[in-house]
Amino acid sequence: MIARKVWAVAKADFKERMRGAPAWMAMIVGGFLCYLAVTGKATVTLPFARGVWNSAWSAGTMATLAANYLTLVCFFVVRSAVQRDEETGAGKLMAAAPVSNFAYLLGKALSNFAVVLSVGSVFLLAAPILQWSHHEGYPFNPWELINPFLYMTIPSAALVAAMAVFFECHPWLKKGIGNVIYIFLWVESLREAAEYGREWTDVVGFDGFMKSTQAAAKAQGVVLKERGLNIGHASYDHWNIFTWHGFQFTWQQVLLRLEWFAVAAALVLVATYFFKRFDPDAKAALRFPLPKFLKRKPKEETVGKWETEIARLSAIGGMVGRGRFLGIVRAEMKLLLKSIPKFVYGLLAIANLLALIPHDKDGPTGPGVLAFLWIVPVIVWSNMGAREQAPNARPLIFSAPHSCLRQLPAEWVAGFLIALGVSLGVGVRDIVARDFLHLATWLAGAAFISSLALACGTWSRSTRLFQGLYCGWWYLGMNNVPNMDFTGVTGQRHAVGYAIAAAILFGSAFAQRWWITERAAVMRVLGVIRRQPQERVQTA
């Protein structure tokens, strides 16, 4: 009986999810990453060595890229299952239905798992294309094409699906700070797999992939001087070539990968402890005292102030034609920054001081700190374009005169100024060092971030699309994928390209918002155009 309920919840949620834009956008971006792999701009190699382009190595390359992509981007894509039921009111129906909390959350986790695997199927379908594009003459082997995905992609997808449900149910992690925490957990998991080589902590399977390929290379006489895995774009003067036929799937390897399914089930079980079953009056299961600097000040009582505020209102007739652009920009910045804790400002200040330290090239100090400064405020930028489309705010903002011409550009300027403000130390250092090329890249990158956030929020009406897309873009740029670094940290300088991309993205957001706010006027104009031929016929 419980299996039927779990299946019903998972099936309904999966159908609803696949109708939305985020899942298809994730597939499109994943397809672009596959295109980079096929064209040789995104590669997976060992230090000074790679495998022959047979089915196993082609699938291993795609599975490695998929494990990176799915564990980062798809977390933000699927982290909306419980929240969507709460926003649409379907959660109240579920709360009254004879479905247990565990069955409901398990169904949501299975739906997340299916969505993540759907996005991962793009990489699986691209694996034989990657093998064919290199024309090394090796036959297609179906088992070798599936083998790396079974080891690397599927267990990590199960963990991502369960973590998304757990983060949605936890009272702290379901907020914006949970996204930042997940990003740091993701980076730490990759570092753990690359540096320490502990298989029982290898979430994405990188350690198992390195050990299996290195063992195959050693058996064929290829000597590897160092341990590592290059993901991104690597080029050496001489390659050591070896043949790899996939994972052997020993009992130890099978148990180590099944471990993450057990962890995923445990996360869903723990999530039921925090799940409030859509009861707004329910208290959190675990309550910890917050430090004073994290507590918000209580709101002042508003009783008795209505008369004073109404008396200060002025007539609207003479103000319709005038707009206060700078005042709107200031208000937009306050709305974007109001939820940021105070200690984050201190952290950004320290990072900006590090950016002022003289450094010969990009690295942890100097311009290299820009990578950190532009990943921390991802929560702030994700609200752009989506906040004003909330059900309660939409009628108020869109009914204002010329809301598209006044509010949208002001919001873009606010995001642009925030991008410059959090990385001001980088700009000052560029000016002092007269590095005007990086200064132009810095300005174009800030414009690109603001435009991307505005376009994602405007078209998707959600914060998750930007969070997932931006984090994935940032990760590719930090791995020195060609044309993907908008910060200039890796030495790439694409100021003109990203300035053009910023203009295109802002234009798309403006067009979408203009259509929403000016639809009635457009339809009236189209109606006049359509009636004109009829009127001419009647006159004749």
Secondary structure, DSSP 8 states (H G I E B T S, - for coil): -HHHHHHHHHHHHHHHHHTSHHHHHHHHHHHHHHHHHHTTSSEEEBTTEEE-SSHHHHHHHHHHHHHHHHHHHHHHHHTTHHHHHHHHSHHHHHHHSS--HHHHHHHHHHHHHHHHHHHHHHHHHHHHHHHHHH-------HHHHHHHIIIIIHHHHHHHHHHHHHHHHSTTTTSHHHHHHHHHHHHHHHHHHHHT--GGG-SSSHHHHHHHHHHHHHHTT---SS---EEE----SS-EEE--------HHHHHHHHHHHHHHHHHHHHHHHH--TT-TT---SS-----GGGS-------TT-HHHHHHT---SGGGSS---HHHHHHHHHHHHHTT--HHHHHHHHHHHHHHTS--SSSSSSGGGGHHHHTTTTHHHHHTTTTGGGSTTTHHHHHTSTTHHHHHHHHHHHHHHHHHHHHTHHHHHHHHHHT-HHHHHHHHHHHHHHHHHHHHHHHHHSSSHHHHHHHHHHHHHHHTT-TT--SS-TTS---HHHHHHHHHHHHHHHHHHHHHHHTHHHHHHHHHHHHHHHHHHHHH-
